[in-house]
Amino acid sequence: MNFRIDYATADDIDVLARHRMLMWEDILDSSHQEPAAQGMKERNRKWISGKLTEGKLIGFIAKTQDGEVVGSGCIWLRELPPVPFTQQAEMPYLMSMYTERGFRRKGVARLIVEAAIEWCRKRGYSRVNLDASEEGRKLYEKLGFEPGFSMRLQF
């Protein structure tokens, strides 16, 4: 199956917000879902909308050739305090990775991560960081990220 990756626009805020909520549902066991989710949906949507508008969140939307959305992920450009070893004021953080259940293990997440890495490289960033779920860790390691919960890929 062939997929394409599009950059998210303001029209995709609901997709990104929905996928972020579904990601957390997959990660958290059911005893934690309800208390954690209360009030999160609207805060999540507002945060995504604000960061996307500011250019601090870059969304990658995976679609079938027919335009069906099957996954997404984001790069959040996190502000860095001044440090002696870099002039960069922000660091890319890969987050909110989600693939629709019927499309898992078909290369969707890999395409999203590869698109995000390429986006970072083209803009001169020296690395990308992420926090991995148990399910995602193997993919990130295959793509060269250092093993662990908090993972890093140096360019």
FISEDO-401537 format. One line per 10 residues: for each residue y, z, x of C-alpha. Coordinates in pm, 1 decimal. Layout:
N
Y Z X ~ ...
//
This chain:
155
0.0 0.0 0.0 ~ 345.5 -88.0 131.2 ~ 640.1 147.6 104.0 ~ 1004.6 119.3 195.1 ~ 1255.5 383.8 295.3 ~ 1605.2 383.9 145.3 ~ 1894.0 613.1 232.0 ~ 1976.2 854.5 -48.7 ~ 2300.2 812.8 -240.4 ~ 2469.6 1031.1 -500.4
2236.6 868.7 -754.4 ~ 1939.7 1032.7 -576.1 ~ 2057.6 1394.3 -589.8 ~ 1823.0 1480.0 -876.1 ~ 1526.3 1326.5 -690.4 ~ 1605.0 1522.1 -372.8 ~ 1653.8 1844.1 -570.6 ~ 1332.4 1792.9 -768.3 ~ 1131.0 1719.5 -454.7 ~ 1272.4 2025.5 -279.0
1166.7 2246.0 -570.5 ~ 819.4 2088.7 -577.4 ~ 788.7 2138.6 -201.0 ~ 849.8 2512.0 -247.0 ~ 600.1 2526.6 -533.4 ~ 337.2 2380.2 -300.7 ~ 423.4 2619.4 -17.6 ~ 453.0 2945.8 -213.2 ~ 162.7 3097.5 -397.5 ~ 210.9 3147.1 -770.1
297.5 3518.8 -737.8 ~ 614.7 3425.6 -548.0 ~ 720.3 3116.5 -741.1 ~ 888.8 3259.2 -1049.0 ~ 1110.1 3523.4 -882.9 ~ 1203.0 3284.9 -601.4 ~ 1279.3 2994.3 -835.1 ~ 1509.5 3181.7 -1073.8 ~ 1854.0 3034.4 -1033.3 ~ 1745.8 2818.8 -740.9
1734.7 2489.4 -926.9 ~ 2108.5 2458.2 -991.1 ~ 2209.6 2614.0 -656.3 ~ 1975.5 2370.6 -484.9 ~ 2126.9 2070.9 -666.4 ~ 2483.4 2182.8 -584.9 ~ 2399.3 2239.9 -219.2 ~ 2235.1 1898.0 -186.2 ~ 2525.0 1728.6 -365.8 ~ 2784.2 1898.6 -146.0
2606.4 1832.0 184.5 ~ 2528.9 1472.0 90.0 ~ 2895.1 1412.9 -1.4 ~ 3011.8 1572.1 327.1 ~ 2775.2 1350.0 525.4 ~ 2589.3 1657.4 653.3 ~ 2268.4 1573.2 466.3 ~ 2097.9 1237.0 506.1 ~ 1825.8 1171.0 254.3 ~ 1536.5 932.1 303.3
1371.0 810.4 -17.5 ~ 1026.1 649.2 -1.5 ~ 958.6 388.9 -269.3 ~ 685.2 148.6 -361.7 ~ 766.3 -221.5 -353.8 ~ 827.8 -188.8 -730.3 ~ 1090.0 80.8 -672.3 ~ 886.0 384.2 -778.6 ~ 996.9 694.0 -585.7 ~ 696.3 845.8 -408.3
849.6 1083.5 -155.8 ~ 1157.8 1204.8 22.3 ~ 1286.2 1406.5 312.7 ~ 1622.6 1496.9 460.1 ~ 1804.0 1548.5 785.5 ~ 2052.7 1834.6 764.9 ~ 2312.8 1826.6 1038.5 ~ 2337.5 2197.6 1114.5 ~ 2649.6 2321.0 1287.0 ~ 2593.7 2457.6 1637.9
2806.1 2719.8 1806.6 ~ 2938.9 2609.2 2145.6 ~ 2667.3 2637.8 2410.1 ~ 2679.4 2543.9 2780.3 ~ 2393.9 2290.9 2780.5 ~ 2520.5 2044.6 2516.6 ~ 2841.4 1896.1 2385.9 ~ 2684.3 1835.0 2045.9 ~ 2847.7 2022.9 1761.0 ~ 2550.4 1981.7 1529.2
2173.7 1952.9 1548.9 ~ 1950.1 1755.9 1312.0 ~ 1702.1 1960.0 1113.8 ~ 1426.1 1781.5 920.7 ~ 1371.8 1946.6 584.5 ~ 1261.8 1911.7 223.1 ~ 968.6 1682.5 295.8 ~ 774.0 1599.0 -18.9 ~ 526.0 1332.3 -123.7 ~ 418.9 1283.3 -484.4
57.8 1395.4 -529.0 ~ -85.9 1052.2 -609.0 ~ 59.1 909.6 -287.5 ~ -43.9 1171.3 -32.9 ~ -246.9 1065.7 272.9 ~ -117.6 708.0 240.5 ~ 146.1 718.6 515.9 ~ 448.7 807.8 301.6 ~ 545.3 1124.4 490.9 ~ 491.2 951.5 824.5
732.5 672.2 725.7 ~ 994.6 926.0 619.1 ~ 963.9 1124.5 943.1 ~ 973.6 809.1 1155.5 ~ 1285.4 689.2 970.9 ~ 1450.3 1028.1 1024.0 ~ 1363.7 1029.4 1395.7 ~ 1501.5 677.8 1435.8 ~ 1820.8 775.2 1251.4 ~ 1867.4 1067.0 1493.7
1796.5 859.8 1803.6 ~ 2040.8 586.3 1703.1 ~ 2315.3 846.5 1669.6 ~ 2256.0 995.7 2012.9 ~ 2097.1 1327.3 1919.3 ~ 1873.4 1477.5 2186.9 ~ 1621.3 1636.2 1951.4 ~ 1526.1 1716.4 1593.7 ~ 1396.3 2051.8 1470.9 ~ 1192.0 2151.0 1166.7
993.4 2435.2 1016.2 ~ 647.2 2312.4 921.9 ~ 422.1 2401.0 634.5 ~ 53.9 2433.8 713.1 ~ -9.7 2098.5 544.4 ~ 258.8 1912.9 741.5 ~ 195.8 2055.5 1087.4 ~ -74.2 1804.2 1189.6 ~ 147.5 1506.1 1108.9 ~ 438.5 1646.5 1308.7
214.9 1716.9 1607.4 ~ 79.6 1358.9 1596.2 ~ 438.8 1235.9 1610.2 ~ 510.1 1442.2 1921.9 ~ 665.0 1761.9 1785.9 ~ 587.7 2077.8 1983.8 ~ 325.7 2285.7 1798.0 ~ 419.6 2596.4 1600.9 ~ 594.0 2696.9 1279.4 ~ 936.4 2602.4 1416.3
880.3 2265.2 1577.4 ~ 1097.4 2045.8 1798.6 ~ 1086.4 1686.5 1913.0 ~ 1288.8 1612.4 2228.2 ~ 1407.8 1255.1 2284.1
//
